[in-house]
Amino acid sequence: MKDVMRVLRDARPEEMGPGAPVDEGVRRDELARAMAAPRSEAGSAAPVRRRVRPAWGLGLAGVAAVGAVAAAAVFVAPGGDGTEPGRQGGGGERVLDARTVLLAAAEKADGQTETMRAFWHQVTVSSSTYTVGKGGGRYAVTVRSRAESWTPSRPGGKAWAAGQELGAKPATKEDEEAWRRAGSPGTFKIEIPVVPGGKGRLKGFTVKTAPGPRSFNGSALVDGDKVFWLGRNVTMKDLRSLPSDPKRLKAELLRWYKGHDTESNRPMASDRWLYTVARGLVMDMPVKPGVRAAAFRMLAGLPAVRSLGKVTDSQGRTGNAIAVDEKTPQGVIREEMIIDLASGTALASRNVMVAPAAGASVPVGRTMNSTALVGAEWTDSKPR
């Protein structure tokens, strides 16, 4: 049976190696498709690399897409779950500032308790939108996938992952009309550039309107104990030992900051890097509640973080969104995280185009990709 780490290796083409600039949404899509593909399509076996860089914040088991981060590189066609995210609180409702939102989330997280069990289990639903067709017949389709992961709490265990393509569909009513004019095809060939700026060689893949089969794979942990990427490969013990004081947590994380972003060698300021790391930490990783609270407090101290008010995520859930803007070759992209203040947890993340670069094909206000965290818990239930 093809193991999960080999699927991850096969999901990363040569041009998307650790030194190459790459859009996080594209990388996550690659991993999601690899995990959702039937085993016969996953590719041939190959040696596992000892140093693994999965999509940011994901377990080494390869669960797709929590906390998508636009790493400012590869062109992504018009995207996501449609247009500008839904805003709540009309009629003069006061919008909480980012610091208030994050400190409220931290207070709730601080009050939580937990019991470690055999596996950290997560379920996510991710989506990205791409343009298909040619000339005046081009339109956008949204591709969705579901992923599960079971990360063992003890060294020497086995990590498990399941994935399923949920099917592609036209992104808007206008796109649906164009799709029908094109004959309502059930299969789409999507092409994306593999270099920054949306020019040069293209990489292609095929998606269908019909849901695909569910895949299920298991693999030994890297080095027998590495479970997540946090500036480096880390063990469960590393995660559970992180400090619950925001200043100490910041210092600990910055030990692994090398002056560039999390997925390429593109320069990135330390505060911007901390936002990326902290967002992955609070959304993806089985840290203690006090550490999650410390991460929220650390985020509250970053000047670039701002509040967007109440929004609804792709699952129809309401939360308070915070965001930072990132200047990329595509334009300025707003990287959002949606937080449920009642529970002190993150619900979803998404990337929205706010100022396209000259010649870019992504319209203003388009959600380029998004990920919703459907469930995260410790469990003794056997992966299946």
N, C-alpha and C positions, 0 to 999 in steps of 0.2 A: 504494500500500500504506500502510495506517495506521501511522504511526511510533509508537515506544514512548513518547515523551514525551507524545504526544497521548492515548495510552491512560492514562497516569498522570494527566493533567489530568482526563480523563473519569471516572476512578475516584474523584476527590475531589469530593463534593457541596459545595454552597455552605456548608452548615453545618459542614463539616469544614475550613474554611480555616485558615491559620496562627494566627489569633487565637482560634479556638474551641477549648474543651477537648474532647479526644477520646481515647478509649481506644486505645492502640497496637495491641492485638489486633484491634480492629474495623478500624482503618485498614489493617492488613496484610491482613486478609481482603478488604477492598475492592480493594486492589492485586492480590492473588492472583487474585481472580475476574476482574478486568479483563484481566490477562495471560493467563489460561487461556481466556477467551472466544474463540470464533471471530471473525474480523475483522468479519463482518457484524453482530455484536452489540456491538462495542466502542464504537459511538457515532460522532458526526460529527466531522469535523476542526475544530480550533479553534486559535487562536494559542497558542504555547507561552509560558508565563510565564518571565521571565528569572531569577527567583529561585525555586528549586524546593525544596520540603520533602517529599522522599519519606519513606516509613516509616523510622524511625530506623535509621541505619547501613546503609541499602540503597544500592546504586549507583543513579545517576540513570537507568540503564537500566530500573529497575523490578523487579528480582528481588524476590520476595516472601519476607519473614519469616525472617530470622535474628536471633536475640536479641530475642524479643518483650518489650516493656516495657509494663506496665500504667500508662498515663498518667493514671489516676484520673479517668475522666470518664464515658463512655457505658456504660450497663448492658450486660453480656454475660450471656446465659443460661447455666445450668449447663454446665460446660465441659470441653473438652480431650480427653484420651485416656482418660478414665475418672475414677477417684477418686485418692486419695492416691498419689503416685509410689512405685514399688517401692523398698524399703530393703534394703540388703545388710548383711552383717557382723553377723549375729546371733551369739549365744553369747559375748558379751563382747568382741568385736573392738573395739579402740580407735578412736575417731573422731578423725581429725586435725583440729586447729583450722584456722580459715580462713587464718590467716597461714602456717601450715606448708604447706597445700595450694597457696596462691598462690605462695609462694617456690619450692616444688618445681616448679611449672609454669614459672615464670620461668627456672629453671636449665636445664630441658629446652629451652625456646624459645631461650635464649642459644646453645645448642650446635648449632642448625640452620643450614643453608646453603640458598641458593636462587639461581636464575637467572631474571631477568626475561625474559619472552617477549612475544609479541604481545598476548595477552589474559590477564586474570585471570578464571578460569572458576570459577563456584560452582554447586552443586546443593543445594537445600533441599527438605525435606518439612515442611509446616505443617499444623496441625489446630486446629480450634475446635469447641466443642459448643454447640448451641442447643436450646431447648425448642420443640416444635411441638405442634399440636393445641389442643383447647379443653377447659376444665373438667376433669373427672376423667379424661379421655382424653389428657392431656398427657404427653409423654415427650421424652427428649433424643436428639438425633442428632449424630454427629460428622462434620464436614466436613473432608476432606483435600485438599491440592493439592500439586503438585510444580512447582518453578520452577528455571530455569537462567538464568544471566547470563554474558555475555562483555563485560568492560570493557576497552577498548583501553589499552595502556600508553603510547601516544603521543598528543599533541594532534592534533586534526583528524581522528581516526579515527571509526569508527562503533561504537556500542554495540548489542549484540543481546540479546534476551531471549526465552525460551520458557517456556510454562506449560501446565499441564494439570490440570483437576479430576480427582481420583482417585475421586470418588464419596462419597456420604454413607451412613452406616449407624447403626443404634441404638447408643447409647453403652455400654450395659450389657445383661446378660441380662434384667433387669427391663424395660428400655426396649424390648428386642426383643419381649418378650411383649406389651407395650402396642401396639407397632407392628403385630404380627400381628392383635391384636384390632381394630385400626383398618383392617384389610383389606390390610396389607402394601403401602402406597402406594410408588410408585417416584419420586415427586416431592414435595418439601417446600417450603412457603412459610414463610420465616423472616422475622420482624419484630424489629427492634431499635430502641430509642429513640435519638434523635439528640441528646438533651440529657443532662447529668449527672443522676444519681439514678434513672434508669430510668423517668421520667415524661414525658408530653408526646407530641409527634408521633413516629410510627414510620417507619422506613425499611424497605422490604421487598425481598427478593430470593428467587430460586428456586434450589434445588439438587436434584440427582437422585442416585439410588442408583448409576446406571451411570456409569463414567468418561466424561469429555468428550473432545473432540478436542484435539490438541496445537496450540497456536498458536506462531508464530515471527515476531518483528518486529525491525526495526532502526531506529536513529535516530542522527542526528548528535548529538554531545555538546552540552550547554548551553554557550553562549559558545565552543564549539569545544574546550573543555579541561576542563570541570567533570565530575567522575566520582562523587563521594560527598558526603554531608552530614556535617560534623563541627563542628557549631555554626555553620557557614556552608557554602556550596558550596566544595569544595576540588578542586584538580587532583591528578593523579597525582604531580606533582613535590612538591606540598605534603605529601602522605602520605609519600612516600619521604624527605622532609627532616625529619620529626619526630625530636626528640632521643631517644636511647636511655638517657638518665639520667632516673630516675623523677621527681626534683624538677623538672628542666627541662621534662619532658613535662607535668607537672601545671601548671606556670606557663603553658606554651604553650596548653594546652587552656582554662585559666581566662580567657584573654584574650577568649574568646567567650561567657563566662557572663554572662547578663543578669538573673539573679535569678529566672528562671522555667524551667519544664521544657522539654524538647526539642520538644514537639509542641503546646504551647499557651502562653498567658500565665499559667497557674496558678503561683503562687510555689513555688519549690523551693530548698532549701538547697544550698550549693555542693558539699558532699561527696556528697549524694544525686545531684546532677547529674553529678558526676564518675563515679559508679558507672555511670550510664546511658551516658555517653559511652564510658567504657573498655570496657564490655561490648560495645558496638557495634564498637569498634575491634578488639578481639581476635577477635571472631567473624566479622566481615564483610570487613574491609578488607585490602588487599595492602600492609601496612606491612612494614618489614624485621623479621626475627626478633628483633633487639635491641630494637626499639620495642615489639613484642608483649611481650617480657620486662619491659620498663620499665612497661608498662601493668599487668601482673600485680603487679609490686612496688608500684605506686601503689595498686592495690586493696587490697593487704595492709596498707596504712597507714590505711585508712578504718575508723573504729571500728564503724560500723553493720554491716559485713559479717561474717556468721557462717557456720559450717560445718554441713552437714546430714549428713555422712558419705557413704557410697557409695550410689548410686542407679542405676537403669536408665532409659535414655531411651526414647522412643517407637519407636526402631529396635532395641531390645533390647541396646544397648551399655551397659557399666558405666563409671561415672566418679564423681568426687568432686564433690558439689554445694556451691556457696556461695550465699548469698542475702542480700537485705535485705527488710525489711517496709515496705510503703507504705500509709498510711492514705488511703482513697479514699471517695467517696460511697457506694460499694457495700459497703465494709467494709475490713478489713486484708487486703492481698494480699501474698503472698510471691513475690518475683521471683527466680527461680533461674537459675544458670548451671552447667552440668555440664561438668567439665573432665577430660580424659584426662591423667593425670600421666605416663604413659609417653611421650607425644609432646609434651606441653606445649601442647596445643591445646584449644579449646572444642568440645564435641560438640553441645550443644543448650541451649535456654533454655525456660522455661515459667513460667506464672503460676498460683499456687495460692491459693485462698481459705482464709484461716485464721480469720477472725472476721467473718462477714457483718454488715452494718448491719441495723438494725431494718427489717423488711419486705422485705429482699433475697431474691431467689429462688435465689441460689447457695448450695449447702450447704457446710458446713465440709469441708475436705479435697479439694474438687473442683479438678482441674486445668482451668483456664479456657481456656487456649490454649497451644500449644507449637510449637516449631520445631526441627527436627533438621538440622544441617549434614552433608549426605551426602558432599560433596566440595568441595575448594577447592585450586586449583593454577594455576600459570602454564602456558600452553600456546601453541603455534604452530598448533594445529589450527584449521581454519576453522570458525566458528560454523555450526551447522546444526540 
